[in-house]
Amino acid sequence: MYHHGCNMEVKILDDKKNRLTIEVKGVDHTLCNSIKSELWNDKHVKIAAYSIRHPQISVPQMIVETDGEESPKNALINAVERLHKNNAKFKKEFAAAIK
């Protein structure tokens, strides 16, 4: 079983011009779903999907395909950065709300 948190490992399985397939070790469904949802907010993203073949033993695989205007790597980096900003904003607002 992989540990969650800072033990995340990303392995590039396939890196083509418009399509990127990566393996993401050490993350859960929640994070994969969040990244996938955020990728769909990018108008250049044509495909954003992830799959886990066997939840107990498999490593999640994520596929990002773009229209060529933007590289899949950039789309992924931008999505993660937007999530991080939104998360930080949410934490701040939540903390203020419960004081």
Backbone torsions as a table, in degrees:
resi	resn	phi	psi	omega
1	MET	NA	134.3	179.4
2	TYR	-83.9	147.8	175.8
3	HIS	-85.5	143.5	178.2
4	HIS	-88.6	164.7	177.6
5	GLY	107.0	-128.4	-172.5
6	CYS	-81.8	2.9	-178.5
7	ASN	-92.3	26.9	-177.6
8	MET	-72.8	133.6	176.6
9	GLU	-125.8	132.5	178.1
10	VAL	-116.0	127.3	179.8
11	LYS	-122.8	125.7	179.1
12	ILE	-82.0	121.3	-179.7
13	LEU	-94.0	-36.6	-176.4
14	ASP	-151.8	123.9	-177.7
15	ASP	-129.4	97.0	177.8
16	LYS	-109.8	176.6	-176.0
17	LYS	-54.9	-50.0	-175.2
18	ASN	-110.3	1.9	-174.0
19	ARG	-139.6	131.8	-179.3
20	LEU	-127.4	130.6	174.8
21	THR	-121.8	123.8	180.0
22	ILE	-127.2	158.6	174.0
23	GLU	-109.8	131.4	-177.7
24	VAL	-120.5	104.6	-177.7
25	LYS	-94.0	136.5	175.2
26	GLY	92.3	15.7	175.1
27	VAL	-123.3	159.5	-178.0
28	ASP	-104.1	178.0	-179.1
29	HIS	-57.2	-39.9	-176.5
30	THR	-58.0	-48.5	-179.0
31	LEU	-67.8	-43.0	178.2
32	CYS	-58.5	-44.4	179.3
33	ASN	-64.5	-40.7	179.7
34	SER	-62.7	-44.7	179.8
35	ILE	-64.3	-45.0	179.8
36	LYS	-59.6	-45.9	179.8
37	SER	-62.6	-41.6	-179.5
38	GLU	-66.7	-36.2	178.0
39	LEU	-60.9	-35.3	-179.8
40	TRP	-66.7	-16.3	176.8
41	ASN	-77.8	-7.6	-179.4
42	ASP	-92.6	120.6	-175.4
43	LYS	-65.6	-18.5	179.8
44	HIS	-86.4	-9.5	-178.4
45	VAL	-84.3	123.7	178.8
46	LYS	-98.5	-34.3	179.4
47	ILE	-135.9	133.1	172.6
48	ALA	-142.5	111.7	-175.9
49	ALA	-148.3	156.9	171.4
50	TYR	-142.0	154.1	179.8
51	SER	-143.5	148.3	174.5
52	ILE	-129.6	111.8	-175.8
53	ARG	-67.5	-51.9	178.7
54	HIS	-126.7	104.9	-174.1
55	PRO	-49.4	-33.2	-177.1
56	GLN	-77.9	-32.3	-173.0
57	ILE	-120.6	-20.0	-175.3
58	SER	-85.0	153.6	175.9
59	VAL	-96.6	134.2	179.4
60	PRO	-59.9	138.0	175.2
61	GLN	-113.3	135.5	179.2
62	MET	-119.0	136.4	178.8
63	ILE	-118.8	129.5	177.4
64	VAL	-127.8	125.0	177.3
65	GLU	-125.9	134.7	-179.6
66	THR	-118.9	174.4	-179.1
67	ASP	-83.6	0.8	179.1
68	GLY	98.8	-16.5	177.6
69	GLU	-70.8	-27.4	-178.1
70	GLU	-137.8	144.2	179.1
71	SER	-76.7	149.7	178.4
72	PRO	-58.1	-35.4	178.8
73	LYS	-61.8	-46.4	179.3
74	ASN	-62.9	-41.6	179.4
75	ALA	-59.2	-42.9	-179.4
76	LEU	-66.9	-46.0	179.5
77	ILE	-61.2	-45.6	179.8
78	ASN	-62.4	-40.8	179.8
79	ALA	-63.0	-43.7	-179.8
80	VAL	-65.4	-39.8	178.6
81	GLU	-65.4	-40.1	177.4
82	ARG	-63.7	-43.0	178.3
83	LEU	-59.9	-44.2	-178.8
84	HIS	-60.9	-44.9	178.9
85	LYS	-63.0	-47.5	-179.7
86	ASN	-61.1	-39.8	-179.3
87	ASN	-65.8	-43.6	179.4
88	ALA	-63.0	-42.9	179.2
89	LYS	-63.4	-43.6	179.8
90	PHE	-62.0	-46.1	179.8
91	LYS	-58.2	-43.8	-178.6
92	LYS	-63.8	-48.1	-179.0
93	GLU	-65.4	-40.1	-179.5
94	PHE	-65.4	-45.4	179.4
95	ALA	-60.6	-41.3	179.1
96	ALA	-66.2	-37.5	-177.6
97	ALA	-69.4	-30.7	-176.3
98	ILE	-95.3	1.0	178.8
99	LYS	-73.1	NA	NA
